Amino acid sequence: MRSNTSMKATVAILIISPTLAMNCSDYYNYALEPHGPFSGGVYNLSYMRPDPICRTFNSSIVESTLTTVSNNISDPDLKRLFTNSYPSTVDTAIKWKGYAAGSDEELTFVITGDINAMWLRDSANQMQSYLPLLTADNSSNSLASLYRGVINLQARYIMLDPYCNSFQPPVESGVSPSPNPSASDDTVFPNYTNTSVFECKYELDSLAAFLEVSTNYYNATNDFTFFKKYSWVQAVETVLEVAQNMTVPTYQADGNVSVLSYSFTRLTTRSSETTENDGKGNPFNNGTGLIRSFFRPSDDSTIFQGFIPANMMFSRFLASSAAVAEAIGETDLCSRMTAMASDLRTAINNHGIVETAAYGQIYAYEVDGYMGQNIMDDANIPSLLAAPFFGYLDVNDPVYQNTRKLLLSANNPYFMRGPRISAIGGAHDGPGFAWPMASIVRILTSTDDAEITQQLQEIVSTTDGLGLIHESINTFNVSDWTRQWFSWANGLFGQMILDLDDRKPYLLQQSFQGNVSVGYDG
């Protein structure tokens, strides 16, 4: 296994299931070793679920779905990868579930896997894995309860430190805060405390993630009364305030430098872990209508702060969550959300679409409103590749299709190619390391059977026998990978299998026992 230089690896915390801490194996170590019974396929994948009594949350609907969908998968290795990965969050990552002090407000603390902290983005995506199974349910042992707890805790975090991306356990949990040595030399404004915040990188997609998990819960359950009970409205008001603050340009009309509501610097040897210009970032022009993002969903700093995928995601879920505000009688809030979402879509069209000689009109990854453009994509969601997946546009949108062709080619500087797997990666783990997450998104945004089959073959053949979705993989050596416990990517894989079971079930009847042959260019 590769020694990962990323923050998410260097601060890994050993987590023991709260269910039976004295008798259950620590999953951080458990996930490093193969366990029987094995799949019996050519890759002979390990069984990686913890014992039932050691799982952090037990859901009958997840178990029944695993059984039903597994029966539709013919290949033994693909079947094992699905049964290991889809329940990853409920099996291993519900670190604590309970109630706010003196209240009936449900709280759910969801760790990313190998770090004892809750990322707004990760936890929303971890819940999204189970969206196809979500129904209205008032019981405390339901998926709906997990969702409510995540929404409530995210609302608390946003009102506490709205520019921060990851947080410590709530005080009600009794779980001790974890040190973050990577952040010990950070200089951040506004100030924060490590007792409540794990890291404070401002990422627009983190705020979009709160709107996303809210939208998903409301649309699946129609439970609008929940959003009136606690702090959801106040949290959304805070989100809008931050978004407005982050439209401020670097220079005022008279040339004076603007005073920003956020700044970040870190003492580090990695340029992607800090920002230019004493924490302000590279200059951002006036009049774009875009919202700044200091960091990407990979937790790497943006080069140009007009980060298009996050602006897409924010616009999409600001518009959809406005329906929640309307349902609970917050008509003024609904109007402001709708207007901002519409204005943002216009700004993306005006500044995020650029002309290229080889591909025609495409979406840039980042822009600065001057003439700076970063043409690339990163594996983490939101990405340009994932724009149809999170609902910003239709998969057949011509500009998206032009963009997709570029992203899945050598003209994307972070499209990693090799004999074992070819997929988009990113600066987080660096050149040569493809992210299976991007392979999964490629499947979710494709209608081409050959492309989907190729991606499934690459994914199932590159888990190093462990039967889990890793963060990244050396495209020439499947034994060189990062993060054995990454719940978001595992849940996303399971969600993708459910999607295929619904729209292309015949693909799950294929065999993936042959040798992988990388080279499909899309």
N, C-alpha and C positions, 0 to 999 in steps of 0.2 A: 504494500500500500504506500502511496506517495505521502510524504510529509507535507501537509497542506500549509501554505503560508498565509492563507486567508484568516481573517479574524474569527470566522465561524468555526474554524478548526482549532486555532490556538487557545481558545478559551473554553474548550469543551468541558462540560461538567458531568460528573458521574451521577446518573439519576437512577434511583431505585424506586420501583413501583410503590405508591403509598398503600396499596392494598395489603400486602404482606411483606413489609420491608425486610423482615428478618429471614424470610425463606425464598424470596424471589431474586433471581439473578439480575444484576445490573445490566440493562439492555445495551448500554454503550459498549460493554465488553462482549455481551452475548452476540451482538450483531457482527462481531469480528470473526466468529468461528462457525463452521458448518455444523448443522444438526440434522439428524435423521427424524423421520423417514425421508429419504431422498426421492426426487421426482422420477428417477429411472429413465429419463431421456438422455440424449447425447451429452447435454450439459449437466445432467444429474444435480439439479438445483436443490439446495438445502431447504429444510423447513425452518422458518425464522419467526414464527409467532410465539410469543411467550405463553406459558401455561395459562389456561383460562382464569385461574384464581389470581394470577399476577397481572392481568390486563387492567389498564387504568379506567376503562369504562366498557361495560358490556351492553351491546345493543342487539336485540333479537332480529331487527330488520336488516342490520348489516350482515349478521350470520346467515339469515335466509337468502339474502341476495348473493352472498358468496357461493352458497350451495347451488342456487338456480343458474347463475351465470357460469360457474365452473363446469357445470354439466353441458354447457354449450361450447366449450373449448376442447378441441380434440388433442392438441399438442400437449404432452405432459409437462414440458418446461414452461410453456406459456401459461398453462393452468397454474403451476406452482408459483410463478412470478405474480400472477394476479392474486392468489389467495394469501401470499405473504404481504403484498404491498397495499392493497386497498384498505385493510383495517388498521394500517400503521398508526394513524392518529388516535383512534379509540383504544387500540391495544397498548400504546406506549406514551402518548403525549398529553393526555389530560392529567396534568400534574396535580391540579386541585379543582374541586367543584364544590360550591357552597353558596352562602348568602352574605350580603353586605351586613355589617354590624347593625343590629336593631331593626332589621328590615326584611321584607320578603323578596328583595331584589336579588335575582339569581346572578352568580358570577362564575365564569369558567376561565381558568388560567391554563392556556395551551402553550406548551413549550415547542420549539422548532424540532426537537429531537435531542441532539447532542449538546444543547445549551439550555441552561435553566433560566430562560427568559422568554417573554412573549413579544414577538414582532407583530405589529398591526397587520402588515401584508401577509405574512406567513399564516397567521391564525385564521384570517379571512379565507385564504385559499385552502387551508386544511379543512375548514368547515364546508367549503364549496364542493369538496370531493363527495360529500354525502347529500348534496342538494337534490339529486334525483330520487332520494329516499325520504325527503323531508315532507312531513304533513303536520297539520295542526294537532297539538297535543299539549295539555297542561301539566302532565305528570313530570316529575323531576328526573326520571330515568329515561327520558326520550331524547331523540336528536334535536327536537324543537327546544328542549330545555338547554342543551349545549349551546345552540345558536343564541338563545336569549342571554345566556351568561356571557358569551363572547361579546355580543353587542353592548351589554351593560358595562363590561369591564373596559372595552375599547373607549366607550363614551367617557368613563372616568379618566382614563389615561389622557385622552385628547384635551379634556378640560384642565388637567393637571399640567401637562407639558406638551402643547400642541405641535411643537416643531420636532419632537423626538420620535424615534422609529421603533424602539424596543424597550420593554419595561420589566421591572422586578415583580415578584409575586405580591398580591394584595395583602395588606396587613392581616386581614381576617384569616388567611390561609395558615398562618403559623410557619410558613416556609421562609427560611432565611434568605435575604438578598444575596446575590452572587457577585463576587468581584469581577470587574472587567479590566484586566491589565492593559488591554489595547487602548482603553479610553482614559487611562490614568493621567496622561499628559495632554488631554484635550482642553482647548480654550473655546468655550461655547457661550454665546449670548442668544437668548436669556440663560442665566445660570440654572443649573438643576442639581439635584442630589442623587447620589448613587443608591440611596435607600429605596427610591421609587423608580428611577430610570436606569436601564442597563446601558443604553447608548443613545446619543442625541444627534443623529444625522437627519436633517430635514429632507424628506422624500415626498414629493407630491403624491406618489402612488399610495403611500401609507394612509393618507386622508381619503383617497379614492377607495381604498380597501374597506374602510368603515362604511362608506356609502354603499359599496357592493354587498357586504354581508347583510346590511339592513334591507336593501332591495330584495335580495334572495329570500330572506326570511319572510318578508311581507308578501311577495308574489306567491310563495309556496303555501302560506298558511292563511293569508288574508286577515291576520291577527293585528289589526290596526290599533286596538286598545292598548296593546303592550307598549307602543311608542309614546303613549300619553302618560305613562305611569312614573317614569324615572327621569333621566337626564338627556334623553335623545335630542330633544329640540335645542337645548343649550349646547350640546356637543356640535350639532350641525351649524349653529350660529358661530361657534368658534372656528369650525372648518372654513366657513365663508370669510371670516375675518382674516385668517391666515392666507387664504387664496388671494384676497384683495391686497394684502400687504406684499405679497410676492409678485405682484404685477409692476411694482415700482422699478423704474429703470436705474441704471448706474449713474447717469448724469441727468440733472434737471435741465430745463430749457435754457437757463442762464449759464449752464456749465458747471454749476456747483455739484459736488458729489452727493448723492442721496444717502441719507442715514437709513440703513436697512434694519428690519425688525429681527434679523437672525444673522449670525456669523459663526463660522466653525474653522478651527485649525487643529491639527494633530501633529505631535512630534513623531515622525515616522520616516522610514526609508522608502515607502511606497507612495508615489505621487497620487495614486488613485484613492488614498486614504485621507487626503487633506484637500484644501482648496487654494486657489490663487488669490493674490491681492489681499493678504492679511485676513483671510476668512470670508471675503466678499464674493469670490469667484470671478471668472472672466467677465468683462463688460457685457451688459444686457441692454439692448437699445429700447428707446421709448416708442410707444405706439404699436407694439406688436399685438397686444391683447392676450398674449400667452402668459401662463403662470410659471414663474421660476421653479426649478427643482435643483437643489444643491447636489443631490445624490440620486443615483439610479436604483432600481430594485435589487441590484446585486450588492448594494451598499458601497459601490464605487462612486467617486465624485464624477459629476458631469463635466464635460469639456466646455460645452455651451449650455447655458441653463434653460434655454427653451427646449426642454426635453419632450419630444413629440408624443411618444407612447403614453407617458403619464398624463399629458394634457388630453389625449384621446380618452383614456380611462376615466379621468375626472369628469370630463364633459358627459360621457355616456351615463355614469352612475349618478351624477348630479341631476340629470334629467329624469332618470327613473325613480330616484328616491324622492323627487319632488312630489310624486304621487302619494307617498306616505304622508308628507306634510299636508297635502290637500285632504287626505282621508281623515286627519285628526283636527281639521279646522284651522290649520295654520296657513291661511290663504296668502298673507303677505310673504311669509317665508317661501311658500311654494312659488310665487311669482318671481322672487329674487333668484331662486335656484334655477328656474326654467330659463330666465333671461341670461344668467351667467353661462349656463350650459350652451345656449344658442350662440352667444358671443364667442365662446371658446371654440366652437366648431368653425365659425367663420375665420377666426384667427389661425386655426390649423390649416384651413384651405388656402389662406392668403400667404402664410409664411412657412408652412411645413411641407408643401408640395414644391418640388424643384424639378427642373428640366435636365435630362441627361441625354447624351448623344446615343448611347448604346441601348437604353431601356425606355426612353421617353420620360413621361412624368412619373416621378416616384415620391414617396414620403422620405424625408430626411429623418435621421435618428435624433439629431440635436441641431438647433439653430441659435443664433444670437441676436437676430433682428438687424444686424449690419449686413454682411454678406458671408458670414461664417456658417459653414454647413458641415456636419459630421455624417458621412454616408456609411452606415454600418448597421448591425443589430447585435443585441446581446441575448443570451438564452433566457434570462429571467423575465417573468411576466410582471408588468406589461412590457411587451416588445412589439415591434412592428409586425413581426410574423403572427403574433397572437391577436391582432386587432379584430378579426372576425370572431375569435373565440370569446373575447370579453364583450362582444356585441357592438363595437363602435361602427362597423361597416359590414357590408355583405361580402362574402368570400369571393364573389364574382366581380366586385368593384374593379374597374380596369386599372386604376392607379395602384390599388393593392396588388393586383396580379403582376404588374410591372415590377413593383417593389419586391415581391416574393421571388421572382426570377433572379433578381440581383442578390438578394439575401442568401439564397441557396446556391451560390456560386463562389468561385474564387475571388470575385470582385468585392465580396464582403470580407474585410480584413479579419473578422472573427468567425468565418466559416471554416471549421477545422476538418481536415481531410486525412484519411488514412485507410489501411487495409481492414481494420476491425470495425470502425464506426466513423461516420462523417456527419457532423451536426454543428450547429452554431454553438460557440462557447462564449468567452468574454474575458475582460481584463482581470476579473476576480481570481481565476486560476491560471490565466495566461495562455499563450500560444501552444497548440498541440493538444489541448484538453477540451474534448467535446462534451456537451451537457446532454444527457438523455432527456432532460426536461424539454429541450428544443426539438428533439426527435418526436416526443409525444405531442407537442404543439403542432408539429408538421402534419402528423396524422389527423389531429382534430380539425385542421384547416384544409384538408385534402379530400377530394372526391375520386382520386385516381387509385384504382385497386393495386396497380403495380408499385406505386410510390408507398402506399400504406403497408403493403406486404414487405417491401424492402426495409422500411423503418422498424417494423415489428421484428424482423429477423435480426437486425443489428442490435436492438434493445435486448432481446432474449439471450443473445449469444455473448453479451459483454458484462455480465454481472459478477464475473470471477467466481462462479459457482455458488455465490451466496444467495442469489435469488432476491436481491433488493435493488432498488433504483438508487444509484449513487449520484452524487452531485456532478462530478465530471470524471471522464475516463480518457486516458492516453490513447490517441487514435491508432497507435501501433502496438500497444501493450495493455491488455485488459486487466492485468494484475496491478497496474499503476493507476490508482483512482483516489478520489477524495470523498470523505464523509460516508461512513457506513450507516448512519442513522439520520435520515433527512426526510421527515414525514411528509412535507409538502409534495415533493417529487413522487413519492410512492403513492400518495392518494391521487395525484393527478394521473398517474398511470392507470390506476383502477377506474377512475372516472372515464378515461379514454376507452377502456375495454367495455364499459357499460354503454358508451356511445356507439361503439362498433356493433355491439350486440343488438342495438336498436336499429341502426341504419344500414349496416353491412354484415349481418350475422354469418354469412357464408365465408367471410375471411377468417373467422375464428375456427372454422373447420379445417383449415390448412395445416400441414406439417411444417415445422420450423427446425427440423432435425438435420438439414443439410448445412454445408459450409456457407458462411456469410460471404457475399461478394459485393463489396462496396463500390459505388460508382454511379448510382442513379442520380441524375442531375436535376430532376424535377422540371 
